[in-house]
Amino acid sequence: MIQKIKNFFREVKVEAKKVNYPSREELVGSTWVVIVTVMVVSLFLGAIDTGLGKLVNYLIVR
């Protein structure tokens, strides 16, 4: 059992060396893309939520 665990971690180490990690510039660029995308989607969903809330309120009060 111990040998299987050692073998597993040895294989993990070998596979981790094959991974192509992004450079700092790529990482920062990707992070900005995610932040901007989240902000745009949040604004869109907020506008839709506000609009639908006002519509429902109008229909209920009317």
N, C-alpha and C positions, 0 to 999 in steps of 0.2 A: 504494500500500500504506500509506504514511504517512497519507494522507488518510482511509483507512478506519479506521485506528486512532484518529485524532483524532475522527472522527465517532462511533465506538463509545464513547469516554470522554465525549463531550459528551452522548450519549443516556443513559449511566449516571448522569451528574450530574442530568439532568432527572428521571429515574425515582427517584433517591434523594431528591429533594425531595418526591416524592409519598408517601413512606413515613410512616406514622403511628407515631412512636416512643413507647414507653410512658413515663409519668411515673416519677419516682423511687419514689413510693409503690407504683405498680403493679408495678414491677420487684422491689422488696423483697418485696411480698406473693407474687408468683409464685415467687420464689426460696425462700421459706419453704414454700410448697406442695410444691415439688420436693424439698426437704430432708426434710420430714416423710414424704412418699410413699416416698422411697428408704429411709428408716429403717424404716418399717412393712414394706415388701416384704422388706428384708434380714432383719428379725427373723422374719418368716413363713418365708422360705426356709431360714434357719438352723435353725428349729424342725423343719421338715420333714426337712432333711438329718440332723439329730441323731437324730430318731425313726427314720428309715429305716436309719441307720447302726447303731443299737442293735438293730433288728429283724433286720438281716442278721447282725450279730454273734451274736445269740441263736440264729438258725437254723444258723449254722456251728458254734458251740460245742456246741450240743445234739446 
